[in-house]
Amino acid sequence: MRVTKKQLVQIIKEEVGRLQQADPFSDRLSLSNSIRDGIIDHLESEKFFEMGAIPQSVIKVVENCSLQIADALKEESE
């Protein structure tokens, strides 16, 4: 089972909205961490992986992607 593009967009929107409400001046790392946490929570809640059993290779990919998303969002807002 895969995360659909629509699900991923929704996760990112929710995390960005939550983060902006909490701290409108947050930096790249905070935004990236929120996106990463949202994606990992989704993977666990949808039973793609057991809680705490996500392989390190998957976590690295999610972290890299979350940094790219954070950078793109920052560029878009400037």
N, C-alpha and C positions, 0 to 999 in steps of 0.2 A: 504494500500500500504506500502511495506517495502523497506528499503534500501538494495540493493543487496550487496553481498560480493564484487563484482567487483566495484561497485560504491564507497563503503567504502574504498577500497584499493586505488582507484583513488584520492579520497578526501585526504587521508593521504599522498600520494605521492606529491600531489600539495602543501599541507601545509608544508611538510618537505622541499621540494625544495625551496619554497618561503622563509621559515625561514632561511635556510642555506645560501641563497643568501644575505639576509639582515644582518645576524649575525652568522658567523660560530662557534662562541664560546657561543652560547646561552645555557641557563641552562634548566633543566627539566621543570620548571614551564612555561617558555616561549613557549617551544615546546608543552607542554600539552594544554596551552591556545589556541595556533594556531590550533591544531587538533580539540579541542572542538568547537572553533568558526566556523571552516570549516564544521563540522558535523551539527551544529545548523543552519548555513546558508543554507546548503543543505536541511535540513528538512523543513525549511520555504519556500525555493524557489520551492521545489517540492510539496508544498501545503499540507504537512502532518499536519502542524499546521499553524495557522495564525501568522503573525509576532507578537512576544511578548506574545503569548498565549501557549507556550510550558509548560506543567505541570512541577512543581519542581521535581517530581519523575523521569521524563525523563532526565531532566538536570543533576541530580545527577548521574544517570547511565552513561550518556555521559561523565561527568567529571571524574568519576572513570575509565572508559575505556580509556580515553585520557591519564591519568596518567600511566596506564599499558602499553599503546602503546609507550609513551615517554620512559619509563624505558626499554622496550624491544629494542627499536631503539638504546638507549645509550649502552646497553649491546652488541648489535650486532656490533656496531662501535668500541668497545674496543678490 
